[in-house]
């Protein structure tokens, strides 16, 4: 994906919505989901340099879906 095609609300790896609260003006005052997880640096290094630090990865590409599930409260 060329840098000009990078959209802050889409994953730079797969192009899907990334659920970044900072990219949405309605929720920009909230922390992004990525603040509460640990992303393996190798995942970030796998991105082409021109796509790094442009927008959040989606949880699937960041490989943190299990971490997010563990932090969500369970419903009795």
PyMOL Python script that loads the backbone (N, CA, C, O; Angstrom):
from pymol import cmd

cmd.read_pdbstr("""\
ATOM      1  N   UNK A   1       0.848  -1.164   0.000  1.00  0.00           N
ATOM      2  CA  UNK A   1       0.000   0.000   0.000  1.00  0.00           C
ATOM      3  C   UNK A   1       0.896   1.229   0.000  1.00  0.00           C
ATOM      4  O   UNK A   1       1.708   1.388   0.911  1.00  0.00           O
ATOM      5  N   UNK A   2       0.773   2.102  -0.993  1.00  0.00           N
ATOM      6  CA  UNK A   2       1.577   3.311  -1.009  1.00  0.00           C
ATOM      7  C   UNK A   2       1.240   4.203   0.182  1.00  0.00           C
ATOM      8  O   UNK A   2       0.110   4.206   0.670  1.00  0.00           O
ATOM      9  N   UNK A   3       2.231   4.957   0.641  1.00  0.00           N
ATOM     10  CA  UNK A   3       2.035   5.819   1.803  1.00  0.00           C
ATOM     11  C   UNK A   3       0.846   6.752   1.613  1.00  0.00           C
ATOM     12  O   UNK A   3       0.139   7.049   2.576  1.00  0.00           O
ATOM     13  N   UNK A   4       0.612   7.224   0.373  1.00  0.00           N
ATOM     14  CA  UNK A   4      -0.501   8.131   0.106  1.00  0.00           C
ATOM     15  C   UNK A   4      -1.849   7.454   0.331  1.00  0.00           C
ATOM     16  O   UNK A   4      -2.856   8.137   0.512  1.00  0.00           O
ATOM     17  N   UNK A   5      -1.884   6.116   0.321  1.00  0.00           N
ATOM     18  CA  UNK A   5      -3.121   5.372   0.538  1.00  0.00           C
ATOM     19  C   UNK A   5      -3.368   5.047   2.008  1.00  0.00           C
ATOM     20  O   UNK A   5      -4.413   4.488   2.340  1.00  0.00           O
ATOM     21  N   UNK A   6      -2.437   5.383   2.890  1.00  0.00           N
ATOM     22  CA  UNK A   6      -2.583   5.069   4.308  1.00  0.00           C
ATOM     23  C   UNK A   6      -3.725   5.895   4.875  1.00  0.00           C
ATOM     24  O   UNK A   6      -3.764   7.117   4.729  1.00  0.00           O
ATOM     25  N   UNK A   7      -4.649   5.207   5.521  1.00  0.00           N
ATOM     26  CA  UNK A   7      -5.776   5.872   6.177  1.00  0.00           C
ATOM     27  C   UNK A   7      -5.657   5.592   7.666  1.00  0.00           C
ATOM     28  O   UNK A   7      -5.471   4.437   8.049  1.00  0.00           O
ATOM     29  N   UNK A   8      -5.757   6.614   8.528  1.00  0.00           N
ATOM     30  CA  UNK A   8      -5.550   6.405   9.955  1.00  0.00           C
ATOM     31  C   UNK A   8      -6.537   5.440  10.600  1.00  0.00           C
ATOM     32  O   UNK A   8      -6.250   4.897  11.667  1.00  0.00           O
ATOM     33  N   UNK A   9      -7.696   5.214   9.978  1.00  0.00           N
ATOM     34  CA  UNK A   9      -8.682   4.313  10.558  1.00  0.00           C
ATOM     35  C   UNK A   9      -8.628   2.908   9.953  1.00  0.00           C
ATOM     36  O   UNK A   9      -9.515   2.090  10.200  1.00  0.00           O
ATOM     37  N   UNK A  10      -7.595   2.630   9.166  1.00  0.00           N
ATOM     38  CA  UNK A  10      -7.437   1.316   8.543  1.00  0.00           C
ATOM     39  C   UNK A  10      -6.041   0.754   8.814  1.00  0.00           C
ATOM     40  O   UNK A  10      -5.062   1.492   8.916  1.00  0.00           O
ATOM     41  N   UNK A  11      -5.982  -0.550   8.927  1.00  0.00           N
ATOM     42  CA  UNK A  11      -4.733  -1.268   9.189  1.00  0.00           C
ATOM     43  C   UNK A  11      -3.789  -1.137   7.990  1.00  0.00           C
ATOM     44  O   UNK A  11      -4.196  -1.395   6.857  1.00  0.00           O
ATOM     45  N   UNK A  12      -2.538  -0.742   8.225  1.00  0.00           N
ATOM     46  CA  UNK A  12      -1.608  -0.628   7.110  1.00  0.00           C
ATOM     47  C   UNK A  12      -1.186  -1.984   6.540  1.00  0.00           C
ATOM     48  O   UNK A  12      -0.659  -2.046   5.429  1.00  0.00           O
ATOM     49  N   UNK A  13      -1.409  -3.063   7.281  1.00  0.00           N
ATOM     50  CA  UNK A  13      -1.016  -4.389   6.811  1.00  0.00           C
ATOM     51  C   UNK A  13      -2.067  -5.026   5.916  1.00  0.00           C
ATOM     52  O   UNK A  13      -1.741  -5.569   4.860  1.00  0.00           O
ATOM     53  N   UNK A  14      -3.343  -4.963   6.337  1.00  0.00           N
ATOM     54  CA  UNK A  14      -4.382  -5.667   5.574  1.00  0.00           C
ATOM     55  C   UNK A  14      -5.448  -4.744   4.974  1.00  0.00           C
ATOM     56  O   UNK A  14      -6.200  -5.159   4.092  1.00  0.00           O
ATOM     57  N   UNK A  15      -5.512  -3.513   5.441  1.00  0.00           N
ATOM     58  CA  UNK A  15      -6.486  -2.566   4.912  1.00  0.00           C
ATOM     59  C   UNK A  15      -7.837  -2.591   5.602  1.00  0.00           C
ATOM     60  O   UNK A  15      -8.714  -1.796   5.266  1.00  0.00           O
ATOM     61  N   UNK A  16      -8.026  -3.503   6.575  1.00  0.00           N
ATOM     62  CA  UNK A  16      -9.298  -3.565   7.312  1.00  0.00           C
ATOM     63  C   UNK A  16      -9.365  -2.416   8.327  1.00  0.00           C
ATOM     64  O   UNK A  16      -8.348  -1.798   8.641  1.00  0.00           O
ATOM     65  N   UNK A  17     -10.558  -2.141   8.828  1.00  0.00           N
ATOM     66  CA  UNK A  17     -10.696  -1.128   9.889  1.00  0.00           C
ATOM     67  C   UNK A  17      -9.862  -1.574  11.083  1.00  0.00           C
ATOM     68  O   UNK A  17      -9.819  -2.758  11.417  1.00  0.00           O
ATOM     69  N   UNK A  18      -9.201  -0.614  11.719  1.00  0.00           N
ATOM     70  CA  UNK A  18      -8.309  -0.949  12.826  1.00  0.00           C
ATOM     71  C   UNK A  18      -8.906  -0.645  14.201  1.00  0.00           C
ATOM     72  O   UNK A  18      -8.276  -0.933  15.219  1.00  0.00           O
ATOM     73  N   UNK A  19     -10.094  -0.075  14.249  1.00  0.00           N
ATOM     74  CA  UNK A  19     -10.781   0.257  15.504  1.00  0.00           C
ATOM     75  C   UNK A  19      -9.980   1.224  16.373  1.00  0.00           C
ATOM     76  O   UNK A  19     -10.102   1.203  17.598  1.00  0.00           O
ATOM     77  N   UNK A  20      -9.170   2.065  15.753  1.00  0.00           N
ATOM     78  CA  UNK A  20      -8.374   3.049  16.492  1.00  0.00           C
ATOM     79  C   UNK A  20      -9.274   4.185  16.952  1.00  0.00           C
ATOM     80  O   UNK A  20      -9.864   4.886  16.130  1.00  0.00           O
ATOM     81  N   UNK A  21      -9.380   4.369  18.260  1.00  0.00           N
ATOM     82  CA  UNK A  21     -10.226   5.445  18.778  1.00  0.00           C
ATOM     83  C   UNK A  21      -9.635   6.814  18.468  1.00  0.00           C
ATOM     84  O   UNK A  21     -10.379   7.787  18.345  1.00  0.00           O
ATOM     85  N   UNK A  22      -8.321   6.910  18.339  1.00  0.00           N
ATOM     86  CA  UNK A  22      -7.683   8.197  18.050  1.00  0.00           C
ATOM     87  C   UNK A  22      -7.932   8.656  16.618  1.00  0.00           C
ATOM     88  O   UNK A  22      -7.861   9.851  16.334  1.00  0.00           O
ATOM     89  N   UNK A  23      -8.219   7.736  15.724  1.00  0.00           N
ATOM     90  CA  UNK A  23      -8.464   8.077  14.326  1.00  0.00           C
ATOM     91  C   UNK A  23      -9.888   8.550  14.078  1.00  0.00           C
ATOM     92  O   UNK A  23     -10.191   9.073  13.006  1.00  0.00           O
ATOM     93  N   UNK A  24     -10.758   8.373  15.053  1.00  0.00           N
ATOM     94  CA  UNK A  24     -12.160   8.761  14.925  1.00  0.00           C
ATOM     95  C   UNK A  24     -12.387  10.039  15.741  1.00  0.00           C
ATOM     96  O   UNK A  24     -12.225  10.017  16.961  1.00  0.00           O
ATOM     97  N   UNK A  25     -12.754  11.135  15.105  1.00  0.00           N
ATOM     98  CA  UNK A  25     -12.953  12.381  15.851  1.00  0.00           C
ATOM     99  C   UNK A  25     -13.956  12.257  17.000  1.00  0.00           C
ATOM    100  O   UNK A  25     -13.877  12.997  17.980  1.00  0.00           O
ATOM    101  N   UNK A  26     -14.898  11.320  16.877  1.00  0.00           N
ATOM    102  CA  UNK A  26     -15.905  11.153  17.940  1.00  0.00           C
ATOM    103  C   UNK A  26     -15.321  10.512  19.190  1.00  0.00           C
ATOM    104  O   UNK A  26     -15.870  10.676  20.280  1.00  0.00           O
ATOM    105  N   UNK A  27     -14.216   9.782  19.052  1.00  0.00           N
ATOM    106  CA  UNK A  27     -13.621   9.077  20.194  1.00  0.00           C
ATOM    107  C   UNK A  27     -12.151   9.441  20.403  1.00  0.00           C
ATOM    108  O   UNK A  27     -11.445   8.762  21.149  1.00  0.00           O
ATOM    109  N   UNK A  28     -11.696  10.489  19.761  1.00  0.00           N
ATOM    110  CA  UNK A  28     -10.278  10.862  19.806  1.00  0.00           C
ATOM    111  C   UNK A  28      -9.788  11.218  21.208  1.00  0.00           C
ATOM    112  O   UNK A  28      -8.581  11.293  21.438  1.00  0.00           O
ATOM    113  N   UNK A  29     -10.705  11.438  22.142  1.00  0.00           N
ATOM    114  CA  UNK A  29     -10.305  11.765  23.515  1.00  0.00           C
ATOM    115  C   UNK A  29     -10.097  10.502  24.359  1.00  0.00           C
ATOM    116  O   UNK A  29      -9.771  10.596  25.542  1.00  0.00           O
ATOM    117  N   UNK A  30     -10.284   9.331  23.762  1.00  0.00           N
ATOM    118  CA  UNK A  30     -10.112   8.055  24.478  1.00  0.00           C
ATOM    119  C   UNK A  30      -8.822   7.378  24.039  1.00  0.00           C
ATOM    120  O   UNK A  30      -8.342   7.583  22.923  1.00  0.00           O
ATOM    121  N   UNK A  31      -8.267   6.565  24.941  1.00  0.00           N
ATOM    122  CA  UNK A  31      -7.083   5.788  24.577  1.00  0.00           C
ATOM    123  C   UNK A  31      -7.445   4.733  23.547  1.00  0.00           C
ATOM    124  O   UNK A  31      -8.550   4.192  23.555  1.00  0.00           O
ATOM    125  N   UNK A  32      -6.515   4.451  22.676  1.00  0.00           N
ATOM    126  CA  UNK A  32      -6.702   3.398  21.680  1.00  0.00           C
ATOM    127  C   UNK A  32      -6.555   2.032  22.353  1.00  0.00           C
ATOM    128  O   UNK A  32      -5.874   1.900  23.370  1.00  0.00           O
ATOM    129  N   UNK A  33      -7.192   1.036  21.783  1.00  0.00           N
ATOM    130  CA  UNK A  33      -7.096  -0.335  22.312  1.00  0.00           C
ATOM    131  C   UNK A  33      -5.643  -0.795  22.359  1.00  0.00           C
ATOM    132  O   UNK A  33      -5.280  -1.617  23.200  1.00  0.00           O
ATOM    133  N   UNK A  34      -4.808  -0.270  21.459  1.00  0.00           N
ATOM    134  CA  UNK A  34      -3.420  -0.746  21.390  1.00  0.00           C
ATOM    135  C   UNK A  34      -2.590  -0.316  22.603  1.00  0.00           C
ATOM    136  O   UNK A  34      -1.516  -0.870  22.837  1.00  0.00           O
ATOM    137  N   UNK A  35      -3.068   0.658  23.375  1.00  0.00           N
ATOM    138  CA  UNK A  35      -2.337   1.096  24.570  1.00  0.00           C
ATOM    139  C   UNK A  35      -2.353   0.023  25.656  1.00  0.00           C
ATOM    140  O   UNK A  35      -1.485   0.019  26.530  1.00  0.00           O
ATOM    141  N   UNK A  36      -3.313  -0.874  25.613  1.00  0.00           N
ATOM    142  CA  UNK A  36      -3.457  -1.869  26.667  1.00  0.00           C
ATOM    143  C   UNK A  36      -2.922  -3.246  26.318  1.00  0.00           C
ATOM    144  O   UNK A  36      -3.166  -4.204  27.051  1.00  0.00           O
ATOM    145  N   UNK A  37      -2.201  -3.363  25.218  1.00  0.00           N
ATOM    146  CA  UNK A  37      -1.654  -4.657  24.804  1.00  0.00           C
ATOM    147  C   UNK A  37      -0.164  -4.525  24.516  1.00  0.00           C
ATOM    148  O   UNK A  37       0.372  -3.421  24.413  1.00  0.00           O
ATOM    149  N   UNK A  38       0.485  -5.667  24.390  1.00  0.00           N
ATOM    150  CA  UNK A  38       1.895  -5.695  24.015  1.00  0.00           C
ATOM    151  C   UNK A  38       1.995  -6.281  22.622  1.00  0.00           C
ATOM    152  O   UNK A  38       1.618  -7.429  22.385  1.00  0.00           O
ATOM    153  N   UNK A  39       2.508  -5.480  21.704  1.00  0.00           N
ATOM    154  CA  UNK A  39       2.676  -5.920  20.323  1.00  0.00           C
ATOM    155  C   UNK A  39       4.135  -6.311  20.136  1.00  0.00           C
ATOM    156  O   UNK A  39       5.044  -5.540  20.444  1.00  0.00           O
ATOM    157  N   UNK A  40       4.339  -7.496  19.635  1.00  0.00           N
ATOM    158  CA  UNK A  40       5.688  -8.002  19.383  1.00  0.00           C
ATOM    159  C   UNK A  40       6.393  -7.046  18.403  1.00  0.00           C
ATOM    160  O   UNK A  40       5.869  -6.785  17.320  1.00  0.00           O
ATOM    161  N   UNK A  41       7.561  -6.530  18.766  1.00  0.00           N
ATOM    162  CA  UNK A  41       8.285  -5.631  17.862  1.00  0.00           C
ATOM    163  C   UNK A  41       8.536  -6.237  16.479  1.00  0.00           C
ATOM    164  O   UNK A  41       8.622  -5.504  15.494  1.00  0.00           O
ATOM    165  N   UNK A  42       8.653  -7.552  16.396  1.00  0.00           N
ATOM    166  CA  UNK A  42       8.869  -8.200  15.098  1.00  0.00           C
ATOM    167  C   UNK A  42       7.679  -7.989  14.166  1.00  0.00           C
ATOM    168  O   UNK A  42       7.848  -7.910  12.949  1.00  0.00           O
ATOM    169  N   UNK A  43       6.476  -7.897  14.735  1.00  0.00           N
ATOM    170  CA  UNK A  43       5.281  -7.646  13.923  1.00  0.00           C
ATOM    171  C   UNK A  43       5.386  -6.266  13.291  1.00  0.00           C
ATOM    172  O   UNK A  43       5.087  -6.091  12.110  1.00  0.00           O
ATOM    173  N   UNK A  44       5.808  -5.296  14.074  1.00  0.00           N
ATOM    174  CA  UNK A  44       5.942  -3.936  13.551  1.00  0.00           C
ATOM    175  C   UNK A  44       7.081  -3.843  12.543  1.00  0.00           C
ATOM    176  O   UNK A  44       6.963  -3.150  11.532  1.00  0.00           O
ATOM    177  N   UNK A  45       8.169  -4.528  12.812  1.00  0.00           N
ATOM    178  CA  UNK A  45       9.316  -4.507  11.901  1.00  0.00           C
ATOM    179  C   UNK A  45       8.993  -5.174  10.571  1.00  0.00           C
ATOM    180  O   UNK A  45       9.647  -4.898   9.565  1.00  0.00           O
ATOM    181  N   UNK A  46       7.994  -6.046  10.555  1.00  0.00           N
ATOM    182  CA  UNK A  46       7.608  -6.726   9.315  1.00  0.00           C
ATOM    183  C   UNK A  46       6.903  -5.783   8.339  1.00  0.00           C
ATOM    184  O   UNK A  46       6.812  -6.070   7.145  1.00  0.00           O
ATOM    185  N   UNK A  47       6.406  -4.661   8.853  1.00  0.00           N
ATOM    186  CA  UNK A  47       5.770  -3.680   7.971  1.00  0.00           C
ATOM    187  C   UNK A  47       6.831  -2.978   7.140  1.00  0.00           C
ATOM    188  O   UNK A  47       7.942  -2.758   7.621  1.00  0.00           O
ATOM    189  N   UNK A  48       6.512  -2.623   5.907  1.00  0.00           N
ATOM    190  CA  UNK A  48       7.458  -1.807   5.134  1.00  0.00           C
ATOM    191  C   UNK A  48       7.715  -0.499   5.894  1.00  0.00           C
ATOM    192  O   UNK A  48       6.792   0.057   6.489  1.00  0.00           O
ATOM    193  N   UNK A  49       8.929  -0.014   5.880  1.00  0.00           N
ATOM    194  CA  UNK A  49       9.266   1.189   6.652  1.00  0.00           C
ATOM    195  C   UNK A  49       8.341   2.373   6.391  1.00  0.00           C
ATOM    196  O   UNK A  49       8.046   3.132   7.314  1.00  0.00           O
ATOM    197  N   UNK A  50       7.882   2.545   5.169  1.00  0.00           N
ATOM    198  CA  UNK A  50       7.030   3.699   4.850  1.00  0.00           C
ATOM    199  C   UNK A  50       5.634   3.597   5.461  1.00  0.00           C
ATOM    200  O   UNK A  50       4.902   4.587   5.491  1.00  0.00           O
ATOM    201  N   UNK A  51       5.251   2.404   5.952  1.00  0.00           N
ATOM    202  CA  UNK A  51       3.930   2.238   6.562  1.00  0.00           C
ATOM    203  C   UNK A  51       3.978   2.254   8.091  1.00  0.00           C
ATOM    204  O   UNK A  51       2.932   2.299   8.738  1.00  0.00           O
ATOM    205  N   UNK A  52       5.157   2.219   8.664  1.00  0.00           N
ATOM    206  CA  UNK A  52       5.280   2.217  10.122  1.00  0.00           C
ATOM    207  C   UNK A  52       4.923   3.592  10.683  1.00  0.00           C
ATOM    208  O   UNK A  52       5.214   4.628  10.086  1.00  0.00           O
ATOM    209  N   UNK A  53       4.284   3.564  11.846  1.00  0.00           N
ATOM    210  CA  UNK A  53       3.926   4.796  12.568  1.00  0.00           C
ATOM    211  C   UNK A  53       2.974   5.695  11.793  1.00  0.00           C
ATOM    212  O   UNK A  53       2.936   6.904  12.019  1.00  0.00           O
ATOM    213  N   UNK A  54       2.209   5.113  10.883  1.00  0.00           N
ATOM    214  CA  UNK A  54       1.236   5.881  10.113  1.00  0.00           C
ATOM    215  C   UNK A  54      -0.183   5.675  10.630  1.00  0.00           C
ATOM    216  O   UNK A  54      -0.994   6.601  10.621  1.00  0.00           O
ATOM    217  N   UNK A  55      -0.477   4.466  11.076  1.00  0.00           N
ATOM    218  CA  UNK A  55      -1.787   4.137  11.626  1.00  0.00           C
ATOM    219  C   UNK A  55      -1.662   2.836  12.411  1.00  0.00           C
ATOM    220  O   UNK A  55      -0.685   2.100  12.271  1.00  0.00           O
ATOM    221  N   UNK A  56      -2.665   2.569  13.237  1.00  0.00           N
ATOM    222  CA  UNK A  56      -2.665   1.345  14.041  1.00  0.00           C
ATOM    223  C   UNK A  56      -2.890   0.119  13.160  1.00  0.00           C
ATOM    224  O   UNK A  56      -3.605   0.168  12.159  1.00  0.00           O
ATOM    225  N   UNK A  57      -2.265  -0.962  13.558  1.00  0.00           N
ATOM    226  CA  UNK A  57      -2.620  -2.246  12.983  1.00  0.00           C
ATOM    227  C   UNK A  57      -3.987  -2.642  13.518  1.00  0.00           C
ATOM    228  O   UNK A  57      -4.414  -2.125  14.550  1.00  0.00           O
ATOM    229  N   UNK A  58      -4.673  -3.535  12.849  1.00  0.00           N
ATOM    230  CA  UNK A  58      -5.890  -4.101  13.422  1.00  0.00           C
ATOM    231  C   UNK A  58      -5.459  -5.158  14.447  1.00  0.00           C
ATOM    232  O   UNK A  58      -4.327  -5.639  14.380  1.00  0.00           O
ATOM    233  N   UNK A  59      -6.325  -5.530  15.385  1.00  0.00           N
ATOM    234  CA  UNK A  59      -5.945  -6.531  16.385  1.00  0.00           C
ATOM    235  C   UNK A  59      -5.456  -7.848  15.783  1.00  0.00           C
ATOM    236  O   UNK A  59      -4.558  -8.485  16.334  1.00  0.00           O
ATOM    237  N   UNK A  60      -6.037  -8.255  14.664  1.00  0.00           N
ATOM    238  CA  UNK A  60      -5.625  -9.520  14.040  1.00  0.00           C
ATOM    239  C   UNK A  60      -4.194  -9.421  13.526  1.00  0.00           C
ATOM    240  O   UNK A  60      -3.380 -10.302  13.802  1.00  0.00           O
ATOM    241  N   UNK A  61      -3.877  -8.371  12.790  1.00  0.00           N
ATOM    242  CA  UNK A  61      -2.518  -8.217  12.256  1.00  0.00           C
ATOM    243  C   UNK A  61      -1.506  -7.930  13.361  1.00  0.00           C
ATOM    244  O   UNK A  61      -0.337  -8.298  13.242  1.00  0.00           O
ATOM    245  N   UNK A  62      -1.946  -7.277  14.431  1.00  0.00           N
ATOM    246  CA  UNK A  62      -1.050  -7.024  15.565  1.00  0.00           C
ATOM    247  C   UNK A  62      -0.838  -8.282  16.394  1.00  0.00           C
ATOM    248  O   UNK A  62       0.025  -8.323  17.271  1.00  0.00           O
ATOM    249  N   UNK A  63      -1.636  -9.310  16.106  1.00  0.00           N
ATOM    250  CA  UNK A  63      -1.555 -10.598  16.795  1.00  0.00           C
ATOM    251  C   UNK A  63      -1.798 -10.459  18.296  1.00  0.00           C
ATOM    252  O   UNK A  63      -1.080 -11.032  19.116  1.00  0.00           O
ATOM    253  N   UNK A  64      -2.836  -9.678  18.637  1.00  0.00           N
ATOM    254  CA  UNK A  64      -3.141  -9.436  20.054  1.00  0.00           C
ATOM    255  C   UNK A  64      -4.588  -9.774  20.403  1.00  0.00           C
ATOM    256  O   UNK A  64      -5.074  -9.367  21.458  1.00  0.00           O
ATOM    257  N   UNK A  65      -5.273 -10.500  19.550  1.00  0.00           N
ATOM    258  CA  UNK A  65      -6.675 -10.814  19.822  1.00  0.00           C
ATOM    259  C   UNK A  65      -6.848 -11.526  21.163  1.00  0.00           C
ATOM    260  O   UNK A  65      -7.793 -11.237  21.898  1.00  0.00           O
ATOM    261  N   UNK A  66      -5.949 -12.450  21.487  1.00  0.00           N
ATOM    262  CA  UNK A  66      -6.044 -13.175  22.763  1.00  0.00           C
ATOM    263  C   UNK A  66      -5.855 -12.221  23.942  1.00  0.00           C
ATOM    264  O   UNK A  66      -6.536 -12.358  24.959  1.00  0.00           O
ATOM    265  N   UNK A  67      -4.950 -11.271  23.822  1.00  0.00           N
ATOM    266  CA  UNK A  67      -4.748 -10.293  24.895  1.00  0.00           C
ATOM    267  C   UNK A  67      -5.996  -9.449  25.110  1.00  0.00           C
ATOM    268  O   UNK A  67      -6.374  -9.167  26.247  1.00  0.00           O
ATOM    269  N   UNK A  68      -6.630  -9.051  24.020  1.00  0.00           N
ATOM    270  CA  UNK A  68      -7.843  -8.244  24.137  1.00  0.00           C
ATOM    271  C   UNK A  68      -8.975  -9.050  24.774  1.00  0.00           C
ATOM    272  O   UNK A  68      -9.733  -8.522  25.586  1.00  0.00           O
ATOM    273  N   UNK A  69      -9.088 -10.320  24.408  1.00  0.00           N
ATOM    274  CA  UNK A  69     -10.130 -11.174  25.005  1.00  0.00           C
ATOM    275  C   UNK A  69      -9.909 -11.300  26.513  1.00  0.00           C
ATOM    276  O   UNK A  69     -10.872 -11.313  27.279  1.00  0.00           O
ATOM    277  N   UNK A  70      -8.663 -11.391  26.937  1.00  0.00           N
ATOM    278  CA  UNK A  70      -8.346 -11.553  28.351  1.00  0.00           C
ATOM    279  C   UNK A  70      -8.660 -10.302  29.161  1.00  0.00           C
ATOM    280  O   UNK A  70      -8.892 -10.400  30.366  1.00  0.00           O
ATOM    281  N   UNK A  71      -8.674  -9.136  28.534  1.00  0.00           N
ATOM    282  CA  UNK A  71      -8.919  -7.888  29.264  1.00  0.00           C
ATOM    283  C   UNK A  71     -10.387  -7.492  29.278  1.00  0.00           C
ATOM    284  O   UNK A  71     -10.779  -6.613  30.045  1.00  0.00           O
ATOM    285  N   UNK A  72     -11.205  -8.126  28.443  1.00  0.00           N
ATOM    286  CA  UNK A  72     -12.632  -7.808  28.427  1.00  0.00           C
ATOM    287  C   UNK A  72     -13.312  -8.496  29.609  1.00  0.00           C
ATOM    288  O   UNK A  72     -13.035  -9.660  29.902  1.00  0.00           O
ATOM    289  N   UNK A  73     -14.189  -7.782  30.275  1.00  0.00           N
ATOM    290  CA  UNK A  73     -14.894  -8.414  31.389  1.00  0.00           C
ATOM    291  C   UNK A  73     -15.802  -9.530  30.887  1.00  0.00           C
ATOM    292  O   UNK A  73     -16.443  -9.404  29.844  1.00  0.00           O
ATOM    293  N   UNK A  74     -15.845 -10.603  31.631  1.00  0.00           N
ATOM    294  CA  UNK A  74     -16.716 -11.717  31.231  1.00  0.00           C
ATOM    295  C   UNK A  74     -18.152 -11.392  31.637  1.00  0.00           C
ATOM    296  O   UNK A  74     -18.404 -10.736  32.647  1.00  0.00           O
ATOM    297  N   UNK A  75     -19.063 -11.865  30.829  1.00  0.00           N
ATOM    298  CA  UNK A  75     -20.481 -11.638  31.093  1.00  0.00           C
ATOM    299  C   UNK A  75     -21.021 -12.878  31.786  1.00  0.00           C
ATOM    300  O   UNK A  75     -20.942 -13.977  31.237  1.00  0.00           O
ATOM    301  N   UNK A  76     -21.573 -12.713  32.996  1.00  0.00           N
ATOM    302  CA  UNK A  76     -22.073 -13.880  33.740  1.00  0.00           C
ATOM    303  C   UNK A  76     -23.281 -14.509  33.080  1.00  0.00           C
ATOM    304  O   UNK A  76     -23.814 -15.497  33.585  1.00  0.00           O
TER     305      UNK A  76
END
""", "prot")
cmd.dss("prot")
cmd.show_as("cartoon", "prot")
cmd.util.cbc("prot")
cmd.orient("prot")
